C-alpha cells in the first residue's frame, strides 16, 4: 500500500465530511465527493477503492 495515496484519500474524505458538516451548498459538496471518489477509483490500492464504495453507499 502506498502511504501517500491512502493519506490523500483520507484527507479528501476529511474535506468532504467537514464541508458537509458546515452545511455547504450541494454543488460544493458534490464537487468534493467527486474528487474523493475519483481519487479512490484511480488508486491501485484495493482498500482505497473499497473505501470509496463504502462512502458512496
NORVENBEL-V27202 format. One record per residue. RES is the residue in one letter. OMEGA is omega as a letter, one per 40 degrees, with the letter a starting at -180 (none if undefined). Layout:
res & omega
RES & OMEGA
RES & OMEGA
This chain:
res & omega
X & i
X & a
X & a
X & i
X & i
X & i
X & i
X & i
X & i
X & a
X & i
X & i
X & i
X & i
X & i
X & a
X & i
X & i
X & i
X & a
X & a
X & i
X & i
X & a
X & a
X & i
X & i
X & i
X & i
X & i
X & i
X & i
X & i
X & i
X & i
X & a
X & i
X & i
X & a
X & a
X & a
X & a
X & i
X & a
X & a
X & a
X & i
X & i
X & i
X & i
X & i
X & i
X & a
X & a
X & a
X & i
X & none
